[in-house]
Amino acid sequence: MLDVLRRVIQEVSRAGDLQSVLEIIVERVQSAMQTEVCSIYLKDKELQRYVFMATRGLNAEAIGKVTLGVDEGLVGYVGERAEPINLEDAQNHPRNRFFEEIGEEPYHAFLGVPIIHHRMLLGVLVVQQQQSRRFDESEEAFLITLSAQLAGVIAHAEATGTLTLKGRGRKSARFEGMQGAAGVALGTAVVTYPEAELHNVPERKAVDIDVEVRNFRSAVEKTRADISAIVGKLTGRLPPEELALFDAYLHMLDETAISGEVVEQIRTGEWAQSSLRKVVSRHIANFEAMEDEYLRERGADVRDLGNRVLFNLQSADTRKRRYPKKTILVSNELTPADLALVPRSRLAGFISVRGSGKSHVAILAEAMGVPTVMGVEELPIELLDGAPLIVDGFAGAVISYPKKEEKRYYDQVAQEEQALVEGFEVRGEEPCYTSDGHRIRLWVNTGLMTDVQRSLDRGAEGVGLYRTETQFMMNDRFPTEEEQRLIYREHLQAFAPRPVTMRTLDIGGDKALSYFPINETNPFLGWRGIRVTLDHPEIFLSQVRAMIRANEGIDTELRIMLPMITSMAEIDEAQRLISRCYREIVDEGVEVEMPDVGVMIEVPAAVYQANDIAQRVDFLSVGSNDLIQYMLAVDRNNAQVAELYQEFHPSVLQALNHLVQAAHGCIKPIGICGEMAGNPSAAVLLMSMGYDVLSMNSTNLLLVKHALSQFALAQGKSILGKVLEMDNAYLIKNFVDEEMHKVGLGNIVRSRRYG
């Protein structure tokens, strides 16, 4: 039974559509369990009825036509109880009902299993037999496992709108993820996918069938040439029987085999990439369903061949991708490079299947002001290309094929959000003061040149965090010192004479370089931040020299910040290298000032050594994103524990308050540059603690400025005093939000993702 189960699951995972999946399930189950009937009923949520969707043994003409009430018959009974019902003599059960329309005979044996996904009942899987029998535990377990597999497929179909019941066309579906960047967006999905990964290729209609066929055949010929070259190199080094594998590859590429099938698929109107995926997937499924172990393993060879052809197909496809006016970019895992794919004028939103709202790419998306939803793990993106979508960055939700009323509602939300922001635009040029005249500096976090003008327009008084890693992540190699100098200089000139804080290269964790892979079991507790650059002083020295040289002749206060500091030794070593760079540059005749050097407080070890650190550096800056993660032992990229990532956790607030006291005790300025600074409610507490600088993305700058202007410093300190006595994060947040409401800031609390 286990072998049958494995093969069924493989077939299901590679089926092209939901109806094919249902047919596979009923056919294989009937055969494996040697029953007379296997049927599937799916629940129509709108009608609140079960629809007869697939069968082996009953009237196939009734499929899609016959429905049952949710409380009717044994099928309804299974759904009500949400557990398997196994009956030896179903005829005598009080809930039994005979449905003549589907051709039911007086079957005695009955086993029904609910199809459940994320606590939602989707349908019922049933097997029946005329002869009285009680299905055993292994058979019941077999059906339960299959129903779980089927549940995921049905949920996918609902999400994409491809599930049709009673012939009603595509249905609107809502998918839950995590809040990435605030805002809502209505637009058209454009799926981006990694190169040469066949299973990630999205379905897409062919614009020109002849061009698709031509591109595919060109890719096949290139693959043939590649394989022939490999054979030439290995001849004499491998025995003939091993080389025969490559002959098999070449035969599979014949027009009478895989190539011909792909061309036929393209002729149906589908582009070459997804046509290749479908054909190769069918062949893989056929191999993996074979009894012989050697033949089953040949499925891996077909997959390899398919990826080889795909690679050459992608290389040959030089067509420039066209983006709709309101593009919503959808990816399995968004990268910083993806953020720059779409022209800003056509970009409406981002969706990522993986990642969290606190991941690096989500932070960058928020800095760009693009509504984003992360961690939508159940979203079948291969079927979404070109679909109408709504991105709800406030609730962390995605709606596919939205209804008219959903579109109207979100249009209104978008207009209200725009009106809210526009109402604060007049405050852009004004410094930030509390209602009783206390001055607080608001800076920005940046890393993209596209964000510079937006930051300046909104009144940014400096840069609290310039993410230098962004340039590294968008390259396919380490940038040269001169390349770095030019881009740093561009930012320094743009913000002059405002201070600019440049963080040295901060990679590791969720920030990866494709050309410098770091493979670790626990990357957030591994080789990242200052640990990497001190181990590679050539990278550190090149970057620091580029920063210092970039500031030549510019009236800007350059500040260099060290990430992920955990010990005094790291500070001492970094400062030694920075001083060396400065001396060498001055010796060359370049007139520049020695930059201030500061430390980013991100780990508990640095919190407890804050006094010692402050005595060694020019400034401190708290990176609240990582500090919260490390203090609460919460991986900010893990959707399972996302709710435990709490900015208002008592221990976090106590640590932040301690850091201000430590810095000011050494007469050193301290700022905060994590996402917490851009939360208007949290900003009130940070201002009251005494933080000299709040640095945030430009999107939230005006909101924070407006919020702080509504409070007096004394009022904020009173709120802070009460908060520091509380021991529950939820109570603290509710208390602060209530105080925001009292001063007329309820609209901000409601509109931002923090509220």
Secondary structure, DSSP 4 states (H G I P E B T S, - for coil): -HHHHHHHHHHHHH-SSHHHHHHHHHHHHHHHHT-SEEEEEEEETTTTEEEEEEEESS-GGGTTT-EEETTSHHHHHHHHHTS-EEES-GGGSTT----GGGT-----EEEEEEEEETTEEEEEEEEEESS-----HHHHHHHHHHHHHHHHHHHHHHHHT---STT-----EEEE-EEEESSEEEEEEEEE--TT-GGGPPP-B-S-HHHHHHHHHHHHHHHHHHHHHHHHHHBTTB-HHHHHHHHHHHHHTSTTTHHHHHHHHHHTTB-HHHHHHHHHHHHHHHHHT-SSHHHHHHHHHHHHHHHHHHHHHHHH--PPPP--TTEEEEESS--HHHHTTS-GGGEEEEEESS--TTSHHHHHHHHHT--EEE--TT--GGGTTT-EEEEETTTTEEEES--HHHHHHHHHHHHHHHHHHHTTGGGTTSPPB-TT--B-EEEEEE--GGGHHHHHHTT--SEEEEETHHHHHTSSSPPPHHHHHHHHHHHHHHHTTS-EEEEPP--BTTB-BTTB----SSGGGSS-THHHHHH-HHHHHHHHHHHHHHTTT----EEEEE-S--SHHHHHHHHHHHHHHHHHHHHTT---PPPEEEEEE-SHHHHHTHHHHHHHSSEEEE-HHHHHHHHHT--TT-GGGGGG--TT-HHHHHHHHHHHHHHHHTT--EEE-SGGGG-HHHHHHHHHHT-SEEEE-HHHHHHHHHHHHTS-HHHHHHHHHHHTT---HHHHHHHHHHHHHHTT-HHHHHHSTT-
